[in-house]
Amino acid sequence: MMVPMWLLLLLSPLLCAQSPETIQAPWEGVPEGFRNLPIGRFRIPKSLDQWKRDRAGVKEIVVRSLGDLPARPSPDRVRVVSSERKDGYTLEQFVFHNGVDTEVPGYIAIPLNRQGRLPAILTMHGHSSSKENMFGIRPTSQDVAALLTGHGFVVLGIDNYFNGERKGMGPAGSLETMARSNDQEMSLFKLNLWLGRTLWGMMLRDEQIALDYLASRPEVDPRRIGAQGMSMGSTRAWWLAAIDDRIRAVVAVACFTRYEDLIATRNLRAHGIYYFVPGILKHFDSEGIMALLAPRPFLALTGDSDAGSPPTGMKKLEQILGEVYKVHGHPERFQSVIYPHTGHVYNDDEKDRMVRWFEKYLNPSGAE
């Protein structure tokens, strides 16, 4: 059966798995002019004192790459629009205006049986997914709300700029729901560049507004908030933790990606345009961003046959981040699991590891 072109366009950002026979040696087939790019190198700290001196400058580069982001609105402007009792938790739907261009809808799931303030997880969906997929409204493998509430966590997630209920809310309005699936994403990317911002920065800003609201909820212990996501949501999780220290633990499923290795394996096409930011590679690769998480717990779960995460890059990230966490005296707080013969998936083993990681480091029982 021939797959319609519209479906291929819809799925293209997700078609990241590649069979072993298509995996190439680094730089094979890359034209000569792209083999010696002026890419900066992250300085692996030799001591904690050195990293303490370097960290502020690294974070400044990361934040600056996101563009001129407007101030965030107050979390007290969030409106709860519905509340429904589920099996073991209450599901509230809310909405807030991000103070710039659009309203942002989301869900928060709150365990029914609770004592005191609970730890919470900010969950982030992948490209071409939505909050409904994470909260069991339209279940996919990214459905985590019931699982996490069952283990004592409050769970919150929103639709990002071009998914879910926000489709048709870009610069061209409803025209972008009638054409190719990526039109709204492209329009937003272009517009934000004109305005001195980046689409990725604005997406992370929305997550920070959601985090502001999550931390303000009386059911939540703001000292115990984690972030998790798959694919585009995975990347949002570790980027968000890099720029916002309120995220105390991270689980990133797929997209444990080193940028130079995407170029070397001819896989820049494996990622949508939304997360590209200016200037970052002049200074360092993604290890510079991820290093900002240390010593907070960071678990990466990735398939070795996922084109969006070349194994050569993952091995480099493991080595570099291992050194960063070692100088903090907590090498155990960084773990990377690379699944053999596995593509771009969120499987049951990854979900089990995700829950256990958060139980270990965010302590839902409340015990000291």
SEMARMAR-937141 format. One line per 3 residues: number of its first residue (from 1); their letters; for each residue x, y, z of N, C-alpha, C. Coordinates in steps of 0.1 Angstrom, whole numbers. Layout:
<lummars>
NUM) A) X:Y:Z:X:Y:Z:X:Y:Z  ...
</lummars>
This chain:
<lummars>
1) MMV) 8:-12:0:0:0:0:9:12:0  6:22:-9:14:34:-9:10:43:2  20:49:9:17:58:20:14:72:15
4) PMW) 3:79:18:1:92:13:12:102:17  14:111:8:25:121:10:22:129:23  9:133:25:7:141:37:10:133:50
7) LLL) 9:119:50:12:112:62:28:111:63  35:110:52:49:110:53:55:123:59  48:134:54:53:147:60:50:148:75
10) LLS) 38:143:79:34:143:93:44:135:101  48:123:96:57:114:104:71:117:103  75:125:93:90:126:90:98:129:102
13) PLL) 94:138:111:103:141:122:104:129:132  95:119:131:96:108:140:103:96:133  106:96:121:112:85:114:127:85:116
16) CAQ) 130:82:129:144:84:132:152:71:133  145:60:133:151:47:134:158:43:121  170:38:121:176:33:109:181:19:111
19) SPE) 180:11:101:185:-3:102:200:-3:102  206:-14:108:220:-15:109:228:-13:96  222:-18:85:229:-17:73:230:-2:67
22) TIQ) 222:7:73:223:21:68:232:29:77  236:24:89:245:31:98:259:33:91  264:45:90:276:47:83:287:51:93
25) APW) 299:50:88:311:55:95:310:71:96  315:77:107:314:91:108:322:98:96  315:108:90:320:116:79:320:110:66
28) EGV) 316:97:65:315:90:52:304:97:44  308:102:32:299:108:23:296:123:26  302:128:36:301:143:39:311:150:30
31) PEG) 306:160:22:315:168:14:326:174:22  338:176:15:350:180:22:348:194:29  340:203:23:338:216:28:331:216:41
34) FRN) 325:205:45:317:205:58:324:196:69  336:192:66:343:183:75:352:190:86  355:202:84:363:210:93:356:223:97
37) LPI) 345:221:103:337:233:107:343:239:119  341:252:121:347:259:133:339:257:145  339:245:150:331:241:162:340:242:174
40) GRF) 334:249:184:341:251:197:342:238:205  351:237:214:353:225:222:350:228:237  342:220:243:339:222:257:351:218:265
43) RIP) 354:226:275:366:223:283:361:214:295  365:202:295:361:193:306:368:197:318  361:200:329:367:205:341:375:194:348
46) KSL) 387:198:353:396:189:360:393:189:375  386:199:379:383:200:394:369:207:395  363:206:407:351:212:410:353:228:410
49) DQW) 364:232:415:367:246:416:367:252:402  374:245:392:374:250:378:360:251:373  352:240:375:338:241:370:330:252:376
52) KRD) 332:254:389:325:266:395:328:279:389  341:280:384:345:292:377:339:293:363  338:281:357:334:281:342:319:281:341
55) RAG) 312:276:350:298:273:348:289:285:344  291:296:351:283:308:349:285:313:334  297:312:329:300:316:315:293:307:305
58) VKE) 293:293:308:287:284:299:272:286:299  266:288:311:252:290:312:248:303:304  256:314:305:253:326:298:253:324:283
61) IVV) 262:316:278:262:313:263:249:305:260  245:296:268:234:287:265:221:296:265  219:304:275:207:313:276:207:323:265
64) RSL) 219:329:262:220:339:251:216:333:237  219:321:235:216:314:222:201:314:220  193:315:230:178:314:229:172:327:224
67) GDL) 179:338:224:174:350:219:168:359:230  162:370:226:156:380:235:142:375:240  142:368:251:129:363:255:122:372:264
70) PAR) 109:375:262:101:384:270:100:379:284  97:388:294:95:384:307:82:375:308  82:366:318:71:356:319:60:362:327
73) PSP) 47:359:324:36:364:332:35:356:345  28:362:355:26:356:368:18:343:367  22:333:375:14:320:376:0:322:381
76) DRV) -3:333:388:-17:335:393:-27:338:382  -22:339:369:-31:342:358:-35:329:351  -31:318:356:-35:305:351:-50:302:355
79) RVV) -58:298:345:-72:295:348:-75:280:347  -81:274:357:-85:260:357:-99:260:350  -100:252:339:-113:252:332:-121:240:334
82) SSE) -115:229:339:-123:217:342:-116:209:352  -123:200:359:-117:191:368:-125:178:368  -118:167:367:-125:154:366:-117:143:374
85) RKD) -125:135:382:-119:125:390:-117:113:382  -104:108:382:-100:96:375:-97:85:385  -92:74:380:-88:63:389:-76:66:397
88) GYT) -77:71:409:-66:74:417:-60:88:417  -66:96:408:-61:110:407:-72:119:402  -70:132:404:-78:142:398:-71:148:386
91) LEQ) -78:150:375:-73:156:363:-79:170:361  -71:180:362:-76:194:359:-70:198:346  -79:205:338:-74:211:326:-73:226:329
94) FVF) -62:232:324:-60:247:327:-55:253:314  -55:267:314:-50:274:303:-44:287:309  -33:292:302:-27:305:305:-23:312:292
97) HNG) -24:325:293:-18:332:281:-3:334:284  5:332:274:19:332:276:25:347:276  16:356:275:20:370:276:26:376:263
100) VDT) 26:368:253:32:372:240:22:371:228  18:358:226:11:356:213:0:346:214  -2:338:224:-12:327:224:-15:322:238
103) EVP) -27:315:239:-30:308:251:-24:294:250  -21:289:262:-14:276:263:-23:267:271  -28:256:266:-36:247:274:-27:236:280
106) GYI) -32:230:291:-24:220:297:-33:212:307  -27:201:312:-33:193:322:-24:192:334  -30:190:346:-23:186:358:-30:175:365
109) AIP) -23:164:368:-29:152:375:-24:152:389  -33:151:399:-30:152:413:-35:139:420  -26:131:426:-30:119:433:-41:122:443
112) LNR) -50:113:445:-61:115:454:-57:113:469  -49:102:471:-45:99:484:-31:105:486  -31:116:494:-18:123:496:-18:129:510
115) QGR) -5:130:514:-3:137:527:8:147:525  5:159:528:16:170:526:18:173:512  29:180:509:33:184:495:40:172:489
118) LPA) 37:171:476:42:159:468:53:164:458  61:154:454:70:157:443:62:158:430  68:164:420:60:166:408:69:164:396
121) ILT) 63:161:385:70:158:372:64:167:361  72:175:355:68:183:343:71:174:331  61:169:324:62:160:313:60:167:300
124) MHG) 69:163:290:69:170:277:68:161:266  58:164:257:55:155:246:65:157:234  65:147:225:73:147:213:67:155:202
127) HSS) 75:156:191:70:163:179:58:155:173  48:162:169:36:156:163:28:149:174  31:152:187:23:146:198:16:157:205
130) SKE) 11:154:217:3:165:224:1:161:239  -4:170:246:-7:167:261:-17:155:262  -26:154:253:-36:143:253:-29:129:253
133) NMF) -18:128:246:-11:116:245:-4:113:258  0:123:266:7:120:279:-3:118:290  -15:122:289:-25:121:300:-36:111:297
136) GIR) -34:102:288:-44:91:286:-56:95:279  -57:107:273:-69:111:266:-69:105:252  -58:105:246:-55:98:234:-42:90:236
139) PTS) -42:79:242:-30:73:247:-21:68:236  -8:71:238:3:65:230:14:60:240  25:57:235:36:52:243:41:63:253
142) QDV) 37:76:250:41:87:258:31:90:270  21:81:272:12:82:282:18:78:296  21:88:304:28:86:317:20:91:329
145) AAL) 9:98:327:3:104:339:-2:95:349  -10:85:345:-15:75:355:-4:67:362  6:64:354:18:57:360:25:65:370
148) LTG) 27:77:368:34:86:377:26:89:389  13:93:387:4:96:399:3:83:408  3:71:401:2:59:409:14:57:418
151) HGF) 25:64:415:37:63:424:39:76:432  28:84:433:29:95:442:33:108:437  34:110:424:38:122:418:26:131:412
154) VVL) 27:144:414:18:153:406:25:154:392  16:154:382:21:155:368:15:166:361  23:174:354:18:186:346:24:186:332
157) GID) 16:189:322:21:190:309:13:199:300  19:205:290:12:215:282:14:211:267  6:217:258:8:216:244:19:226:240
160) NYF) 29:222:232:39:232:228:33:239:216  42:249:210:37:259:201:30:254:189  32:242:184:26:238:171:20:224:172
163) NGE) 16:220:184:10:207:185:-3:208:194  -11:198:193:-23:197:201:-33:208:198  -39:214:208:-49:224:206:-43:237:201
166) RKG) -30:238:200:-23:250:195:-21:250:180  -25:239:173:-25:239:159:-35:249:153  -30:256:143:-39:267:138:-38:280:146
169) MGP) -29:281:156:-28:293:164:-14:300:161  -8:297:149:4:304:145:1:316:137  11:322:131:10:335:124:-1:335:113
172) AGS) -3:323:107:-13:322:96:-26:317:100  -28:315:113:-41:310:118:-44:296:112  -57:295:108:-62:282:104:-56:277:91
175) LET) -50:286:83:-44:282:71:-33:271:73  -27:271:85:-16:262:88:-22:249:93  -35:247:95:-41:234:98:-45:227:85
178) MAR) -45:235:74:-50:229:61:-39:225:52  -27:229:55:-16:226:45:-7:215:51  6:216:48:15:206:53:17:208:68
181) SND) 20:196:75:20:196:89:30:205:96  41:208:89:52:216:95:51:231:92  40:235:85:40:249:81:40:259:93
184) QEM) 32:255:103:31:264:115:45:265:122  51:253:123:65:253:129:74:262:121  74:261:108:83:270:100:80:284:101
187) SLF) 67:288:101:63:302:102:68:308:116  66:300:126:70:305:139:85:306:140  92:297:134:107:297:134:112:310:127
190) KLN) 106:313:116:110:325:108:106:338:115  94:339:121:89:351:127:98:354:140  101:344:148:109:346:160:123:351:156
193) LWL) 129:346:145:142:351:141:141:366:138  131:370:131:129:384:128:128:393:141  122:387:151:120:395:163:132:393:173
196) GRT) 143:387:169:154:386:178:153:374:188  143:366:186:141:354:194:143:342:187  142:330:193:142:317:186:129:310:190
199) LWG) 125:301:181:113:293:184:116:284:196  128:278:196:132:269:208:132:277:221  137:289:221:136:297:233:122:300:238
202) MML) 113:303:228:99:305:232:92:293:237  96:281:231:91:268:236:95:266:250  108:268:253:113:266:267:107:276:276
205) RDE) 105:288:271:98:299:280:84:294:284  77:288:275:63:283:278:65:272:289  75:264:288:77:253:298:81:260:312
208) QIA) 88:271:311:91:278:324:79:284:330  69:289:322:57:294:327:49:282:334  49:271:327:42:259:333:49:255:346
211) LDY) 62:256:346:70:253:358:67:263:369  65:275:366:61:285:376:48:281:382  39:277:374:25:273:379:26:260:387
214) LAS) 34:251:382:35:238:390:41:241:404  51:249:404:58:252:417:49:260:426  39:267:421:30:275:429:18:267:435
217) RPE) 16:255:430:5:247:434:7:242:449  -4:243:457:-3:239:471:0:225:473  -3:216:463:-1:202:465:14:198:462
220) VDP) 22:207:457:35:204:452:46:209:461  56:201:463:69:205:470:78:211:459  80:224:458:88:230:448:102:226:448
223) RRI) 107:220:459:121:215:459:123:202:453  112:196:449:112:182:443:105:181:430  109:188:420:103:188:407:113:182:397
226) GAQ) 108:172:389:116:166:379:110:169:365  117:166:355:113:168:341:116:155:333  106:151:325:108:139:316:101:142:303
229) GMS) 106:135:293:99:136:280:106:126:270  99:124:259:104:116:248:106:124:236  117:122:228:120:128:216:122:143:218
232) MGS) 113:151:211:114:166:213:112:169:228  104:161:235:102:163:249:114:160:257  122:150:253:134:147:259:144:159:258
235) TRA) 145:164:246:154:176:244:150:188:252  136:190:253:131:201:261:135:199:276  135:186:280:137:183:294:151:187:298
238) WWL) 161:183:290:175:186:295:179:200:292  173:206:281:176:220:279:169:229:291  157:225:294:150:233:305:158:232:318
241) AAI) 163:220:321:171:218:333:184:226:333  189:228:321:202:235:319:200:250:322  188:255:319:186:270:321:178:273:334
244) DDR) 173:263:340:164:265:352:167:254:363  174:259:373:178:250:384:167:244:392  155:249:390:143:243:398:141:229:394
247) IRA) 145:225:382:144:211:378:154:203:385  150:194:394:159:187:403:164:173:398  157:168:388:161:155:382:155:154:368
250) VVA) 162:147:359:157:146:345:158:132:340  148:128:333:148:115:325:145:119:311  155:116:302:154:119:288:154:107:279
253) VAC) 142:104:272:140:92:264:142:96:250  152:90:243:156:93:229:162:108:229  168:111:218:174:124:215:185:128:225
256) FTR) 193:118:229:205:120:236:216:123:225  215:136:221:221:139:208:233:149:209  244:145:202:255:154:201:255:160:186
259) YED) 255:173:185:253:180:172:263:177:162  276:177:165:286:175:155:284:161:149  280:151:157:278:138:152:266:136:143
262) LIA) 256:145:145:246:146:135:251:149:121  260:159:121:266:164:108:275:152:103  283:146:111:292:135:107:285:123:101
265) TRN) 273:121:106:265:109:101:254:113:91  254:125:87:245:130:77:230:129:82  228:133:94:215:131:100:210:144:106
268) LRA) 214:156:101:207:168:105:193:168:101  189:160:91:175:159:86:167:151:96  173:145:106:165:137:115:158:145:126
271) HGI) 161:158:126:155:167:136:148:178:130  136:182:135:129:194:130:137:206:132  133:217:126:140:230:126:138:237:139
274) YYF) 128:233:147:124:240:159:135:243:169  145:233:170:154:235:182:168:240:178  169:245:165:182:250:161:183:265:166
277) VPG) 194:268:172:196:281:178:210:287:173  211:300:172:223:305:166:235:305:175  247:302:170:259:304:177:264:294:186
280) ILK) 256:284:190:259:275:201:272:267:197  273:263:185:285:254:181:298:262:180  297:275:180:309:283:181:316:281:194
283) HFD) 309:277:204:314:276:218:316:262:222  306:253:220:307:239:224:295:232:219  296:219:220:285:210:215:275:208:227
286) SEG) 266:199:225:255:197:235:260:193:248  272:188:249:277:184:263:279:197:271  281:208:265:281:221:273:268:224:279
289) IMA) 257:221:272:244:223:277:241:213:288  243:200:286:240:190:295:248:191:308  261:196:307:269:197:318:263:206:329
292) LLA) 255:215:325:248:224:334:239:217:344  235:205:340:226:197:349:233:192:362  246:190:361:254:184:372:254:193:384
295) PRP) 253:188:396:252:173:399:238:168:401  228:175:395:214:170:396:213:157:388  205:147:392:204:134:386:199:135:371
298) FLA) 205:128:362:202:129:348:203:114:343  192:109:338:191:96:332:188:97:317  196:92:308:193:92:294:191:78:289
301) LTG) 180:76:282:176:62:277:174:63:262  182:56:254:183:58:240:185:46:232  179:44:221:181:33:212:193:35:203
304) DSD) 201:24:201:213:26:193:210:27:178  198:25:174:194:25:160:185:37:157  186:48:165:178:60:163:187:70:156
307) AGS) 184:74:144:192:83:136:194:96:142  184:100:151:185:113:157:195:113:169  201:102:172:211:101:183:222:92:179
310) PPT) 231:96:170:242:88:166:250:82:177  252:68:177:259:62:188:273:68:191  280:73:180:293:79:182:292:91:192
313) GMK) 282:99:189:279:110:198:275:107:212  267:96:213:263:92:227:275:87:235  284:80:229:296:76:236:304:88:241
316) KLE) 306:98:232:313:110:236:306:117:248  293:118:247:285:124:258:287:116:271  286:103:270:288:95:282:301:98:288
319) QIL) 312:99:280:325:101:286:327:115:292  322:125:285:324:139:290:315:141:302  302:137:301:294:140:313:298:132:325
322) GEV) 303:120:322:308:112:333:319:119:340  328:126:333:338:133:340:333:145:348  323:152:342:317:164:349:310:159:362
325) YKV) 303:148:361:296:143:374:307:138:384  318:133:379:328:128:387:335:139:396  337:150:389:343:161:397:334:167:408
328) HGH) 321:164:406:311:168:417:311:158:428  317:146:426:317:136:436:305:127:435  297:128:424:285:120:423:284:114:409
331) PER) 293:105:405:292:99:392:279:91:390  274:86:401:262:77:400:249:85:396  250:98:397:238:106:393:236:109:378
334) FQS) 246:105:371:245:105:356:245:90:351  235:86:344:235:73:338:229:74:324  236:67:315:231:65:301:229:51:298
337) VIY) 217:47:293:214:34:289:212:34:274  220:27:266:218:26:252:213:12:249  201:11:243:194:-1:240:198:-6:227
340) PHT) 203:-19:226:207:-24:213:195:-27:204  198:-25:191:187:-29:181:174:-22:184  175:-10:188:163:-2:192:163:11:186
343) GHV) 151:15:181:150:28:174:144:39:183  135:47:177:130:59:184:117:55:191  118:50:203:107:44:210:107:49:225
346) YND) 96:47:232:94:48:246:88:35:251  97:25:255:92:12:258:90:10:273  85:-2:277:81:-4:291:93:-4:300
349) DEK) 104:-9:295:116:-9:304:121:6:306  120:14:296:123:28:298:114:35:308  101:32:307:92:38:317:95:33:331
352) DRM) 98:20:333:101:15:346:114:22:351  124:23:343:136:30:348:133:45:351  124:51:343:121:65:346:114:66:359
355) VRW) 105:58:363:98:59:376:108:56:387  116:46:386:126:43:396:136:54:398  140:61:388:149:72:389:143:83:397
358) FEK) 130:87:394:124:97:401:121:93:416  117:80:418:115:76:431:127:77:440  139:74:434:151:74:441:155:88:444
361) YLN) 154:98:435:159:111:437:149:122:441  136:119:439:126:129:443:118:124:455  120:111:458:115:106:471:100:108:474
364) PSG) 91:102:466:77:105:468:71:101:481  78:92:489:73:88:502:74:100:512  83:109:509:85:120:518:94:117:529
367) AE) 99:105:530:109:101:540:122:107:538  129:111:549:142:116:548:152:105:545
</lummars>
